[in-house]
Amino acid sequence: MKLNKQYNTLPLIKRDGKNPILTAEQVPYEATLLFNPGVAKYKEGYVMVFRNDYGKFDGEIFDGTNLGLAFSENGIDWEVMPDPCFSLKNDEITRVYDPRITPIDDLFYLSFAVDTLHGIRGGIAVTEDFKNFEVLSMSVPDNRNMVLFPEKINNKYLRLERPFPVYGKKEEEAFDIWISESPDLVYWGNSSLLLGSDEVPYCNSKIGPAAPPIKTEKGWLTTFHVVDYDARRGKNGWEDNWKKRYTVGLMLLDLEDPSKVISILDKPLMVPEVDYEIKNGFRNNVIFPCGMILEDNEEVKIYYGAADTVIALATADLNDLLTLMI
């Protein structure tokens, strides 16, 4: 299916003038592609956990993937720590990737995906110092893109997730966003469909959660990634047949019952347009946000992977975003 409408990044979005704000050249160990960063406020500054695919690759498989750690005073200029911060590689798990960070009370919860010999799983770990992590929960295959809400709601923890069933779908990749709850961040259930890919007018493939939601007086402001496919795109990155594009969607969820969608933006919030999003990347035409921070109830920072190669930052005024949704 072709999309008949041309979309552009909305004018209220401002890409940072220093973009990309983090690249492989800034990492003090082997690094090739830096993308999909989880970001949160930490102490007097900011913390980032990012995906690093490193080494030579055969097809889409690199020598390895790890999660790097960086700190910043201003959220723009980053110092990468000397070593990666988190790994679960063993005889069953082959890599950990695509982290999100959610502060809850005085702890930090890391959501991540793992490739295993028996499918892709989503996990949740907890830390207070980004040195020591305790894994709390691992899903069954196939599930990923998990993001946690930053507080309990009706005495339950909530998460957004994107299962991707092979069987039973009308279209092969028409994956959707689901919501689940937990009493303890370990056992998850009472799952329900939150948003179907067929409900998003600028999607003809799949959707999935992006950054952890932020709380506003109007509701939970929530980004999600949207994939559209166009066979006319030609080669875009290392693959001969990469015809996809990743854009950014936005929705508002009810404060008391986030399983209720108040509104969905009827056009993309962000579309790949500038060089570091559309050229010379591992996969071009990709914006994939994994971090979103609200500053002083005014400015929203959106951290994203660009072209599966570098890390970038965009900002918007909270009131402008809410005006779009109301």
MITIMAR-685049 format. One record per residue (C-alpha): residue number from 1; y, x, z; residue in three letters. Coordinates in Angstrom, 2 decimals, padded with zeros to 5 digits. Each point is the difference from the previous one (the first is absolute). Last residue first. Layout:
N
   seq        py        px        pz   type
   NUM         Y         X         Z    ALA
...
This chain:
326
   seq        py        px        pz   type
   326    018.66   -006.47    022.32    ILE
   325   -001.79    002.99   -001.54    MET
   324    002.73    001.63   -002.07    LEU
   323    002.48   -000.48    002.81    THR
   322   -002.43    001.79    002.29    LEU
   321    000.08    003.08   -002.22    LEU
   320    003.79    000.05   -000.15    ASP
   319    000.20   -000.48    003.77    ASN
   318   -002.30    002.97    000.53    LEU
   317    002.12    002.32   -002.13    ASP
   316   -002.12    002.14   -002.31    ALA
   315   -001.37    003.52   -000.08    THR
   314   -002.34    002.04   -002.20    ALA
   313   -002.00    003.12    000.80    LEU
   312   -002.37    002.19   -002.01    ALA
   311   -003.27    001.87    000.36    ILE
   310   -001.62    001.90   -002.88    VAL
   309   -003.08   -000.12   -002.27    THR
   308   -001.69   -003.41   -000.14    ASP
   307    002.75   -000.94   -002.52    ALA
   306    002.33   -000.56    002.98    ALA
   305   -001.35   -000.51    003.53    GLY
   304    002.29   -002.09    002.12    TYR
   303    002.30   -000.09    003.00    TYR
   302    002.20   -003.10    000.37    ILE
   301    002.93    000.27    002.44    LYS
   300    001.61   -003.28    001.00    VAL
   299    003.61    000.10    001.19    GLU
   298    001.54   -002.53    002.39    GLU
   297   -001.97   -000.86    003.14    ASN
   296    000.91    003.41    001.42    ASP
   295   -002.32    001.68   -002.54    GLU
   294   -003.06   -001.97   -001.17    LEU
   293   -002.82    002.24   -001.18    ILE
   292   -002.49   -000.50   -002.86    MET
   291   -002.91    002.29   -000.83    GLY
   290   -002.95   -000.27   -002.41    CYS
   289    001.82   -000.79   -003.24    PRO
   288   -001.83    000.58   -003.32    PHE
   287    002.18    000.39   -003.09    ILE
   286   -002.06    000.94   -003.06    VAL
   285    000.92    000.20   -003.68    ASN
   284   -001.65    003.38   -000.51    ASN
   283   -003.36    001.02    001.42    ARG
   282   -000.31    003.72    000.72    PHE
   281    003.68    000.22   -000.75    GLY
   280    001.99    001.67   -002.76    ASN
   279    002.19   -003.03   -000.61    LYS
   278    000.43   -003.59    001.27    ILE
   277    000.77    000.13    003.72    GLU
   276    001.55    003.50    000.24    TYR
   275    002.00   -000.75   -003.17    ASP
   274    001.60   -003.26    001.11    VAL
   273   -001.17   -003.52   -000.86    GLU
   272   -003.05   -001.16    001.96    PRO
   271    000.81   -003.58    001.14    VAL
   270    001.34   -001.06    003.40    MET
   269    000.61   -003.41    001.60    LEU
   268   -002.18   -001.67   -002.60    PRO
   267    000.82   -003.60   -000.98    LYS
   266   -000.69   -003.39    001.57    ASP
   265    000.48    001.29    003.55    LEU
   264   -002.50   -001.84    002.15    ILE
   263    000.94   -002.50    002.70    SER
   262   -001.01   -001.39    003.38    ILE
   261   -003.61    001.21   -000.18    VAL
   260   -002.03   -001.35    002.92    LYS
   259   -002.72    002.34    001.34    SER
   258    002.86    001.65    001.88    PRO
   257   -000.05   -002.81    002.60    ASP
   256    002.77    000.41    002.57    GLU
   255    002.36    002.05   -002.16    LEU
   254   -000.86   -001.71   -003.29    ASP
   253   -000.42    002.40   -002.89    LEU
   252    002.59    001.15   -002.53    LEU
   251   -001.09    001.58   -003.27    MET
   250    000.91    002.99   -002.15    LEU
   249   -001.69    001.55   -003.03    GLY
   248    000.09    003.61   -001.13    VAL
   247   -001.21    001.19   -003.42    THR
   246   -003.11    001.91   -001.08    TYR
   245   -000.61    000.33   -003.75    ARG
   244   -003.32    000.08   -001.78    LYS
   243   -001.05    001.20   -003.46    LYS
   242   -001.73    003.25    000.99    TRP
   241   -002.37    000.41   -002.96    ASN
   240    000.12    003.70   -000.83    ASP
   239    000.21    000.89    003.69    GLU
   238    002.00    002.98    001.23    TRP
   237    003.34   -001.77    000.09    GLY
   236    001.19   -002.92   -002.08    ASN
   235   -001.85   -000.18   -003.33    LYS
   234    000.74   -003.14   -001.97    GLY
   233    002.19   -002.79    001.34    ARG
   232   -001.03   -002.58   -002.59    ARG
   231   -003.08   -001.11    001.97    ALA
   230    002.23   -001.55    002.67    ASP
   229   -001.25   -000.51    003.55    TYR
   228    002.01   -001.12    003.01    ASP
   227   -000.57    001.12    003.56    VAL
   226    001.98   -001.25    003.00    VAL
   225    000.48    001.83    003.27    HIS
   224    001.05   -001.87    003.10    PHE
   223    003.09    000.05    002.18    THR
   222    000.38   -002.15    003.10    THR
   221    002.97   -001.40    001.87    LEU
   220   -001.38   -001.84    003.04    TRP
   219    002.25   -002.98    000.65    GLY
   218    003.63   -001.16    000.02    LYS
   217    001.05    001.84    003.18    GLU
   216   -001.54    003.16   -001.40    THR
   215   -003.22    001.85    000.80    LYS
   214   -001.19    002.74   -002.36    ILE
   213   -003.35   -000.16   -001.76    PRO
   212   -002.22    003.11   -000.38    PRO
   211    000.45    001.53   -003.47    ALA
   210   -002.02   -001.03   -003.08    ALA
   209   -002.58   -002.79    000.07    PRO
   208   -001.88   -000.70   -003.23    GLY
   207    000.31   -001.62   -003.43    ILE
   206   -002.21   -000.13   -003.07    LYS
   205    000.05   -000.53   -003.79    SER
   204    002.41   -002.22   -001.94    ASN
   203    002.89    000.21    002.44    CYS
   202    003.66   -000.86   -000.64    TYR
   201   -000.42   -003.70    000.86    PRO
   200   -001.70    000.63    003.37    VAL
   199   -002.11   -003.00    001.03    GLU
   198   -002.98    001.12   -002.13    ASP
   197   -000.25    003.14    002.14    SER
   196   -000.79   -002.23    002.94    GLY
   195    001.94    000.20    003.24    LEU
   194   -001.11   -000.46    003.60    LEU
   193   -003.72   -000.73   -000.32    LEU
   192   -001.61   -000.38    003.39    SER
   191   -001.84    002.14    002.54    SER
   190   -000.96   -001.31    003.44    ASN
   189   -001.40    003.49    000.58    GLY
   188    000.55    003.53    001.29    TRP
   187   -001.61    001.86    002.89    TYR
   186    001.59    003.33    000.94    VAL
   185    003.76   -000.61    000.09    LEU
   184   -000.51   -001.80    003.38    ASP
   183    000.26   -003.78   -000.39    PRO
   182   -000.11    000.17   -003.81    SER
   181    001.45   -001.95   -002.92    GLU
   180   -000.43   -000.01   -003.77    SER
   179    002.30   -000.58   -002.99    ILE
   178   -000.97    000.18   -003.67    TRP
   177    001.83    001.28   -003.08    ILE
   176   -001.63   -000.54   -003.42    ASP
   175   -002.07    001.73   -002.68    PHE
   174   -000.02   -001.21   -003.61    ALA
   173   -001.78    003.11   -001.23    GLU
   172   -002.99   -001.40   -001.93    GLU
   171    001.36   -003.46   -000.74    GLU
   170   -001.50   -003.26    001.19    LYS
   169   -001.28    001.80    003.08    LYS
   168   -003.43   -000.70    001.47    GLY
   167   -001.41    003.50   -000.01    TYR
   166    001.71    003.37    000.32    VAL
   165    001.90   -000.85    003.16    PRO
   164    003.21    001.91    000.74    PHE
   163    001.15   -000.51    003.55    PRO
   162    003.73    000.52    000.44    ARG
   161    001.31    000.00    003.54    GLU
   160    002.78   -001.32    002.21    LEU
   159   -000.39    000.47    003.73    ARG
   158    000.55   -001.99    003.14    LEU
   157   -000.37    000.76    003.71    TYR
   156   -000.39   -003.11    002.11    LYS
   155    001.75   -001.32    003.11    ASN
   154    001.87   -002.66   -001.98    ASN
   153    001.45    002.84   -002.05    ILE
   152   -000.60    003.54    001.23    LYS
   151    002.45    002.57   -001.26    GLU
   150    000.63    002.40   -002.91    PRO
   149   -002.07   -001.95   -002.58    PHE
   148   -002.75    002.23   -001.36    LEU
   147   -000.57    001.08   -003.59    VAL
   146   -003.34    000.35   -001.78    MET
   145    000.08    001.08   -003.64    ASN
   144   -003.83    000.12    000.03    ARG
   143   -003.21   -002.06   -000.24    ASN
   142   -003.37    000.31   -001.71    ASP
   141   -001.98    000.80    002.02    PRO
   140   -000.38   -000.77    003.74    VAL
   139    003.00    000.68    002.17    SER
   138    000.53    002.88    002.43    MET
   137    001.65   -000.41    003.40    SER
   136    001.35    001.98    002.92    LEU
   135    000.08    003.60   -001.23    VAL
   134    001.61    002.16    002.66    GLU
   133    002.53    002.56   -001.19    PHE
   132    001.29    003.16    001.63    ASN
   131    002.78    002.02   -001.57    LYS
   130    002.33   -002.76   -001.17    PHE
   129    001.37   -000.17    003.59    ASP
   128   -000.74   -003.52    001.27    GLU
   127   -002.94   -000.80   -002.24    THR
   126   -002.03   -003.01   -001.14    VAL
   125   -002.39   -000.42   -002.91    ALA
   124   -000.64   -002.95   -002.33    ILE
   123   -002.39    000.06   -002.95    GLY
   122   -000.54   -001.55   -003.41    GLY
   121   -003.21    000.55   -001.93    ARG
   120   -000.85    000.89   -003.60    ILE
   119   -003.69   -000.10   -000.93    GLY
   118   -003.42    001.38    000.86    HIS
   117    000.45    003.75   -000.48    LEU
   116    003.35   -000.33    001.72    THR
   115    003.62   -000.02   -001.10    ASP
   114    002.32   -000.58    002.93    VAL
   113    003.17   -002.05    000.26    ALA
   112    002.60    000.29    002.74    PHE
   111    001.87   -001.80    002.76    SER
   110    001.56    002.25    002.63    LEU
   109    001.14   -001.59    003.24    TYR
   108    002.72    001.62    002.05    PHE
   107    000.28   -000.56    003.74    LEU
   106    002.84   -000.82    002.39    ASP
   105    000.14   -003.76   -000.68    ASP
   104   -001.36   -000.44   -003.51    ILE
   103    001.19    002.49   -002.61    PRO
   102   -001.60   -000.60   -003.43    THR
   101   -000.76    002.90   -002.33    ILE
   100   -001.57   -000.46   -003.45    ARG
    99   -002.35    002.48   -001.65    PRO
    98   -001.20    000.03   -003.63    ASP
    97   -002.94    002.45    000.29    TYR
    96   -003.18    001.20    001.74    VAL
    95   -002.74    001.75   -002.00    ARG
    94   -003.77    000.41   -000.52    THR
    93   -001.34   -001.98    002.94    ILE
    92   -003.82   -000.07    000.30    GLU
    91   -000.95    003.67    000.52    ASP
    90    003.28    000.63    001.80    ASN
    89    003.74   -000.14   -000.67    LYS
    88    002.00   -001.81    002.67    LEU
    87    003.29    001.88   -000.24    SER
    86    003.41   -000.18    001.67    PHE
    85    002.98    002.31    000.49    CYS
    84    000.17    002.41   -002.91    PRO
    83    001.24    003.47    000.96    ASP
    82    003.27    001.96    000.19    PRO
    81    002.20   -003.07    000.66    MET
    80    002.27   -001.23   -002.79    VAL
    79    003.71   -000.05    000.73    GLU
    78    001.80   -002.91   -001.64    TRP
    77    003.57   -000.73   -001.13    ASP
    76    000.53   -003.74   -000.61    ILE
    75   -000.94   -001.87    003.18    GLY
    74    002.91    001.55    001.90    ASN
    73   -001.64    002.23    002.60    GLU
    72   -003.23    000.45   -001.90    SER
    71   -003.65    000.68    000.76    PHE
    70   -003.00    000.61   -002.25    ALA
    69   -003.78   -000.40    000.21    LEU
    68   -002.54    000.32   -002.80    GLY
    67   -003.05   -002.16   -000.61    LEU
    66   -002.77    001.60   -002.01    ASN
    65   -001.56   -000.27   -003.44    THR
    64   -002.41    002.35   -001.74    GLY
    63   -000.97    002.13   -002.99    ASP
    62    001.40   -002.78   -002.15    PHE
    61   -001.93   -002.86   -001.62    ILE
    60    001.85   -002.06   -002.63    GLU
    59   -001.58    001.81   -002.94    GLY
    58   -000.97    003.42    001.24    ASP
    57    002.76    001.19    002.31    PHE
    56    001.49    003.27    001.09    LYS
    55    001.32    000.26    003.51    GLY
    54    001.65   -002.52    002.32    TYR
    53    000.48   -003.70    000.51    ASP
    52    002.41   -000.43    002.89    ASN
    51    000.60   -003.41    001.56    ARG
    50    002.90   -000.20    002.44    PHE
    49    000.56   -000.48    003.72    VAL
    48    003.72   -000.16    000.77    MET
    47    001.86    000.14    003.29    VAL
    46    003.66   -000.78    000.63    TYR
    45    002.76    000.98    002.39    GLY
    44    000.96   -000.04    003.67    GLU
    43   -003.53   -000.84    001.24    LYS
    42   -001.84   -001.38   -003.03    TYR
    41    001.20   -002.71   -002.41    LYS
    40   -002.72   -000.73   -002.52    ALA
    39   -001.28    001.07   -003.43    VAL
    38   -003.33   -000.41   -001.84    GLY
    37    000.19    001.88   -003.27    PRO
    36   -001.71   -000.98   -003.28    ASN
    35    000.51    003.29   -001.89    PHE
    34   -000.31    003.77   -000.14    LEU
    33   -001.97    001.45   -002.93    LEU
    32   -000.97    003.68   -000.31    THR
    31   -000.14    001.56    003.45    ALA
    30   -001.59    003.12    001.45    GLU
    29    001.82    000.94    003.19    TYR
    28    003.66    000.47    000.98    PRO
    27    001.13   -003.28   -001.67    VAL
    26    003.50   -000.07   -001.52    GLN
    25   -001.19    000.72   -003.55    GLU
    24   -002.29   -003.05    000.17    ALA
    23    003.01   -002.32    000.01    THR
    22    002.10   -001.87    002.56    LEU
    21    003.37   -001.76   -000.34    ILE
    20   -000.39   -000.76   -003.71    PRO
    19    002.70   -001.04    000.05    ASN
    18    003.11    001.62    001.50    LYS
    17    002.37   -002.70   -001.30    GLY
    16   -001.96   -002.72    001.78    ASP
    15   -000.91   -003.00   -002.13    ARG
    14    002.24   -002.97    000.73    LYS
    13   -001.48   -003.51   -000.23    ILE
    12    002.63   -002.80   -000.12    LEU
    11    000.05    000.30   -003.80    PRO
    10   -003.56   -001.42   -000.34    LEU
     9   -002.43    002.35   -001.74    THR
     8   -000.60   -001.26   -003.51    ASN
     7   -002.25   -002.62   -001.57    TYR
     6   -000.70   -001.00   -003.60    GLN
     5   -001.70   -003.37   -000.42    LYS
     4   -002.98   -000.98   -002.14    ASN
     3   -002.66    001.57    002.15    LEU
     2   -003.10    000.50   -002.13    LYS
     1   -003.43   -001.31    000.94    MET
